[in-house]
């Protein structure tokens, strides 16, 4: 799975790294400045997708309590 976010969105980058995403070179060309691209490789098949979705739910509930 690939996604991108603005570099100044530090909390988003920290969340992506916590979820196992790794920074990659930009894909495809993005005209915006300060864009960081991320990649996550699901090595666990359907179970891996389920695990990351549970982690996102946990992170979302944690952020909502702040």
N, C-alpha and C positions, 0 to 999 in steps of 0.2 A: 504494500500500500504506500502510495506517495502523497505527500501534501506539502504545502508551503505556508509560511507565515512571515510577517514582517520581523526583522531582527530586533526591533525595539520591544517586541512582545515577549519579554523575558519570562514571565510566568508560563506562557504557552510553550516556549522552548524547554523549560524545565519539566513540564508535564510530558511532553513528547519523549524526552530522554528517559524519564521514569518509566514510561510505557514500552521502552525498547526501541524507539526510533533512533536512527543515526543520521547525522547531517550528510548530505550528498551535494554534488555540483548541481547547479540550477538545471531544471528541466521544464518543459522546453524553454526557450528564451522567454523571460518575463520582463516586460518593459518597466516595471516598478523598481525603484531603488530599495536597497536594504531588505531584499527578500532572501529568506533562508529556506532551502528545500530539505525535506526529510524523507526517509525511507524506512519502512518496517517490513521485514520478511517473516511471514508466518511459517514457522518450521513445524508446528504441531497440527497442521490441517484444521479441521473444524473445531477441534478442542482448543487450538491456539487462538482462533478468532473468538471463541466463547470466553476464554480467559481474559483477553484484552478488553472485551466489552464489559466484563465484571469489574475490571480495574478502573475503567472509565466511569462506571456507575459509582464506585467507591470514591474516586477523586472528586466527582461532581458533588456528592453528598458532603464531602469534607469542605469543599469550597463554599457550599451553601451555608455551612455553620459558622463561617468566619464573619 
